[in-house]
Amino acid sequence: MMNAIFTKIVLFLQSLTSENIIAGSTLIYMIFTGWLIVESKKARKLQESPQLDIFVKRSEEWWSKLDLIIKNNGFWWAYDIKLESDKDFNLVDREDKYTLKNLGYFKNGISFLPPNGERENFFTYMTTNFKEKIKRKFKIKTSYKDKYWTKKNHSFLIDLSEFEDTFLPQEPPIYKISKNIEKIQKDFHSIISWFNQLKVLTQTKKEKKEEDQKRYEQSKKDLETIK
């Protein structure tokens, strides 16, 4: 079977003229060149496109604190950014005015974000009302424009249940370091203050003895004057 197929291929190649080979090679070259042009345009367009991402992450200074991050992970500036949430809720407990939709980013939008530029805002503390907050799911819709003023739309699902059973009770390392540095500073200040209160004796034994004798004689004279 394989021998028959191979024989047919050889006969076909033998039947081709030099003109056919040149024409076929030219056609393949044109197709390959066209494919390179298309891919180059795609790569250039990607380099000129912003990519907005919205997510919630743990704060670096405190693990039970969540921050809302709006970041441009693209290669170009994002302009005229508009944000919209399908749900609204208080970010700080017992603070009615401080809600998600009341943030300036949602009310007024963001004029622009450069590549790797971001906006970070406090989102909530998970140390209070944990059972209620861990169930929060909401969508944030965003629209923005690229350098050609072409409008782009994306939607991001924020699901806090991914943080369930992941909070560590101890203080974060950076907070511990800060507290220890503060303690060291206080201890150092106490040591310096203690040293400042010390009197350094540079006298010889003979000089000290003479000084004590003078004090004794002076004290004796003072007592005689009193009598």
C-alpha positions in Angstrom: 0.0 0.0 0.0 2.7 2.4 1.0 4.8 1.5 -2.0 1.8 2.3 -4.3 1.4 5.8 -2.7 5.1 6.5 -2.9 5.1 5.6 -6.6 2.2 7.9 -7.3 4.0 10.8 -5.6 7.1 10.2 -7.7 5.1 10.0 -10.9 3.3 13.3 -10.0 6.6 15.1 -9.3 8.1 13.8 -12.6 5.1 15.2 -14.5 5.6 18.7 -13.2 7.4 21.1 -15.4 9.8 23.8 -14.2 7.1 26.4 -14.9 4.7 24.6 -12.6 7.3 24.4 -9.8 8.1 28.1 -10.1 4.4 29.0 -10.0 3.8 26.8 -7.0 6.8 28.2 -5.1 5.6 31.7 -5.9 2.2 31.0 -4.6 3.5 29.5 -1.4 5.8 32.5 -0.9 2.9 34.9 -1.4 0.7 33.0 1.1 3.5 33.0 3.7 4.2 36.7 3.2 0.5 37.5 3.6 0.5 35.5 6.8 3.5 37.4 8.2 1.8 40.7 7.4 -1.4 39.7 9.2 0.6 38.5 12.3 2.7 41.6 12.3 -0.5 43.8 12.4 -1.8 41.7 15.3 1.4 42.1 17.2 1.5 45.9 16.6 -2.1 46.2 17.6 -1.4 44.3 20.8 1.5 46.6 21.7 -0.8 49.6 21.2 -3.7 48.2 23.3 -4.5 48.8 27.0 -5.8 45.9 29.2 -7.8 46.9 32.2 -8.1 44.4 35.1 -10.1 44.7 38.3 -9.7 42.5 41.3 -9.6 42.3 45.1 -6.5 41.3 47.0 -5.2 41.2 50.6 -3.6 44.3 51.8 0.2 44.1 52.3 0.1 45.7 55.8 -2.8 43.6 57.2 -4.0 40.3 55.8 -7.6 40.6 57.0 -7.9 43.9 55.1 -9.0 43.7 51.4 -8.2 46.3 48.8 -9.9 46.9 45.4 -7.3 47.2 42.6 -7.9 48.7 39.2 -4.9 48.1 37.0 -3.8 48.6 33.4 -1.9 45.5 32.4 -1.7 46.4 28.8 1.0 48.1 26.7 -0.7 51.4 26.1 -2.7 54.1 28.0 -6.3 53.5 28.8 -8.5 56.6 28.5 -12.0 57.6 29.7 -12.5 54.7 32.1 -16.0 54.1 33.3 -16.9 51.6 36.1 -20.3 50.2 37.1 -21.3 47.6 39.7 -24.4 45.5 39.7 -24.6 45.6 43.5 -23.9 48.2 46.2 -22.9 47.7 49.8 -21.2 49.4 52.7 -17.4 49.1 52.6 -17.0 50.2 56.3 -19.3 48.9 58.9 -21.8 51.4 60.3 -20.8 54.0 57.6 -23.7 54.4 55.2 -22.1 56.9 52.9 -19.0 54.9 52.2 -20.4 52.4 49.7 -18.9 50.8 46.5 -21.0 52.8 44.1 -20.3 56.0 46.0 -16.5 55.8 45.3 -15.2 58.5 43.1 -13.9 55.8 40.6 -17.5 54.7 40.0 -19.2 58.1 40.2 -16.7 60.1 38.2 -14.6 57.6 36.3 -10.9 57.7 35.7 -9.5 59.9 33.1 -6.6 57.7 32.1 -4.2 54.9 33.3 -0.7 54.4 31.9 0.8 50.9 31.3 1.2 49.2 34.8 -0.6 52.1 36.3 -3.2 51.3 39.0 -5.7 52.7 41.4 -5.9 51.1 44.9 -8.7 51.7 47.4 -9.7 50.2 50.7 -12.4 47.6 50.2 -13.3 46.1 53.6 -12.1 44.4 56.8 -12.9 40.7 57.0 -12.5 40.7 60.8 -16.1 42.0 61.1 -19.3 40.4 59.7 -17.1 37.7 58.1 -20.0 35.2 57.4 -21.9 37.9 55.5 -19.0 39.3 53.6 -17.5 36.0 52.5 -20.7 35.3 50.5 -20.4 38.5 48.5 -20.5 38.1 44.7 -20.8 41.0 42.3 -19.9 42.1 38.8 -18.0 45.2 37.8 -18.4 46.3 34.2 -15.9 48.7 32.7 -15.5 50.5 29.5 -12.4 52.4 28.3 -10.8 53.6 25.1 -7.5 53.0 23.4 -5.2 55.4 21.5 -7.5 55.2 18.5 -10.4 56.1 20.8 -11.9 52.6 20.1 -14.2 51.6 23.0 -13.5 48.4 24.9 -15.9 46.7 27.3 -15.1 44.1 30.0 -16.8 42.5 32.9 -15.2 41.2 36.1 -16.7 38.8 38.7 -15.6 39.6 42.2 -16.2 36.6 44.5 -15.0 36.9 48.1 -15.6 33.2 48.8 -12.2 32.4 47.4 -10.7 34.0 50.6 -12.6 31.6 52.9 -10.4 29.7 55.4 -7.3 31.5 54.0 -6.9 34.3 56.6 -4.0 33.9 58.9 -4.5 35.0 62.5 -1.0 36.2 63.2 0.3 39.6 62.4 2.0 39.9 58.9 5.8 39.9 58.9 6.1 43.5 57.8 3.9 44.7 60.7 6.0 42.6 63.2 9.2 44.2 61.8 7.8 47.7 62.2 6.8 47.0 65.8 10.2 45.5 66.6 12.0 48.5 65.1 9.9 50.8 67.2 10.7 48.8 70.4 14.4 48.9 69.5 14.3 52.6 69.1 12.6 53.0 72.6 15.2 50.7 74.2 18.1 52.5 72.5 16.7 55.9 73.7 16.5 54.5 77.3 20.1 53.3 77.1 21.3 56.7 75.8 19.4 58.5 78.6 20.9 56.2 81.2 24.4 56.8 79.9 23.8 60.5 80.0 23.1 60.3 83.7 26.4 58.6 84.4 29.5 60.5 85.6 32.8 59.2 84.2 35.6 59.4 86.8 39.0 60.2 85.3 40.9 60.8 88.6 43.7 58.7 90.0 43.3 57.2 93.4 45.6 59.9 94.9 43.6 62.7 93.4 40.4 61.1 94.7 41.8 60.7 98.2 42.9 64.4 98.2 39.5 65.5 97.0 37.7 63.5 99.7 40.0 64.9 102.4 39.2 68.5 101.3 35.5 67.7 101.4 35.9 66.3 104.9 37.8 69.3 106.1 35.3 71.7 104.6 32.5 69.8 106.2 34.3 70.0 109.6 34.7 73.7 109.3 31.0 74.1 108.4 30.1 72.2 111.6 32.3 74.4 113.7 30.8 77.5 112.3 27.3 76.2 113.2 28.4 75.6 116.8 
